[in-house]
Amino acid sequence: MSETVQTWLVERSYGQSEDLVTLVYATRDGERHVKQQFSHRMLFNKEVTAGRDVPADRLEAVTDADTKERYRTEAGQMAESHDPDEEV
């Protein structure tokens, strides 16, 4: 069984030309993240939650210091304001 890590929604961005929505979930310390892309249509059928357990091997390191700080701040705010399974 793969180890999972609690992550928090830190970014939701909308692509202009490809009709894509990108969700970024990051660890509370802002050190690691995972990106997921969905079409607008697919996202209507998917529950977007404040938190998500992600297999540790799917997480990537955040290398930019400013991004790391932003993710740390956003993940902290999300964790303090929402339950992980709460729709946002």
C-alpha positions in Angstrom: 0.0 0.0 0.0 1.4 3.4 -1.0 1.8 6.1 1.6 -0.5 9.1 1.2 0.1 12.7 2.1 -2.6 15.3 3.0 -2.6 18.1 0.6 -4.7 21.3 0.3 -6.1 23.1 -2.7 -3.9 26.2 -3.2 -4.7 27.1 -6.8 -7.4 26.8 -9.4 -6.7 28.3 -12.8 -8.6 28.3 -16.0 -7.0 27.8 -19.4 -8.1 30.1 -22.1 -7.6 28.1 -25.3 -8.0 24.5 -24.2 -11.0 24.7 -22.0 -9.0 23.2 -19.1 -9.1 23.8 -15.4 -5.9 23.2 -13.4 -6.1 22.3 -9.7 -3.0 22.5 -7.6 -2.9 20.7 -4.2 0.1 21.3 -2.0 1.4 20.1 1.4 0.8 22.4 4.3 4.5 23.3 4.4 4.4 24.3 0.7 7.3 22.0 -0.1 5.5 19.6 -2.5 2.5 19.8 -4.8 0.5 17.9 -7.4 -1.3 19.4 -10.4 -4.4 17.9 -11.9 -6.1 19.1 -15.2 -9.7 18.6 -16.1 -11.9 19.8 -18.9 -14.7 22.1 -17.8 -17.2 19.4 -18.6 -15.4 16.8 -16.7 -15.1 19.0 -13.6 -18.9 19.4 -13.4 -19.0 15.7 -12.5 -16.1 15.8 -10.1 -16.2 17.0 -6.5 -13.4 19.6 -5.8 -12.6 19.3 -2.1 -10.4 21.5 0.2 -8.1 18.7 0.9 -7.0 15.5 -0.8 -4.9 12.5 0.2 -2.3 12.1 -2.6 0.1 9.1 -3.0 3.6 10.4 -1.9 5.2 9.3 -5.1 2.9 11.6 -7.1 4.0 14.8 -5.3 6.6 17.0 -7.0 9.0 19.4 -5.2 8.2 23.1 -5.3 11.5 24.8 -6.3 10.6 28.5 -6.5 10.8 30.2 -3.1 7.9 32.6 -3.8 5.7 29.8 -5.0 6.6 27.7 -1.9 5.7 30.6 0.4 2.4 31.2 -1.4 1.5 27.5 -1.3 2.4 27.4 2.4 0.1 30.4 3.1 -2.8 29.1 0.9 -2.6 25.5 2.3 -2.6 26.9 5.9 -5.6 29.1 5.3 -7.5 26.2 3.6 -6.6 23.8 6.4 -7.8 26.3 9.0 -11.0 27.2 7.2 -12.2 23.8 5.8 -12.4 20.1 6.5 -10.4 18.1 3.9 -13.6 16.6 2.4 -15.5 19.9 2.2 -16.4 21.0 -1.4 -14.9 24.3 -2.4 
